[in-house]
Amino acid sequence: MADRNPTGNRTPTKILISLAFFCITFIATWLFEVLGTQPMVLIGFGSSLFVAGVAFVVQFLYDVEKRLDKMEEELERHSRVNEARIDEGFKKINAATKLFGLVEASALKTDAITQLVGNSVRIKPNPQLVFDLAQTEIQRLSEMLKTLGDSGDLTYDGEDRDWLLGLTKHVNHSLDAISTTLDVGGQDYFDGSLWQSDLGQRYLEAQRDAVRRNVRVRRIFILDRPELREDANFRRVVGMHDDIQIDVRALDPTLFPRQFIPPIFDFIIFDGSVSYQTSPSAPVTEPSRATIASTQLITNPSKVQRNIDRFNDLWKIATPII
């Protein structure tokens, strides 16, 4: 309170200063009376009182001026702060308006984007582990969308299932796949590996739904051994595909023309615009058994077209399985 009302605390000082002026003036008039011949008591008292009043008023006006100057400085400071806050608020509004405009202009579903933002702000910083996980997933999704928007390639370390099932679920026209018969995952390819796994069963079911949507599904099995064509496990996998009306062909390695280099990894082309492919990696201790080292999602048109041409060339020389 002392800082807010300095004038009030100085009132006794003003009174003392005014009394001092009163005394000085009164003594001066008394000396004039002593030295002079005319009585000046009343005049001296009045003059002293007048001078004291003037001194008090002058001090009061001085303090008022100081307070006004201080108020002016405070108002100017508050004005600058408020102006900065208003500018910042308008910048946020402009950014939000621009962002909302981009959302409205996006080909993606607007409600899905707004739901993402709305659900993101619900994440609290406690517990910290959940908060950090959400932050990482948002960053990962942001980078993924940027890469897709730039027609870049996405790489996932290991075997991904979300891309595979998601693309199969939303494919509209065609699904062309090449499946190599490497020993992936430490088991015989046709007996306990992909097609007998949970992922394989879900993948087949998603392809069944795609066929029901009139999607053309074709698959080429590239056999690493010619005798696999008559293998009972291979025949069972082919039967799984026949049951859901997938057009299947097989290609023996001995039938590759000299101009063809057989692919050493699986790839799937969705709607002629996206290529999903995996890269195998054989452990040093067991080079005959391969694992999935990485999964790539290719959206670059020229790279996708190369896979389309590769599939079409191999489809011509592959033979139906009788």
Disulfide bonds with the S-S distance in Angstrom:
none
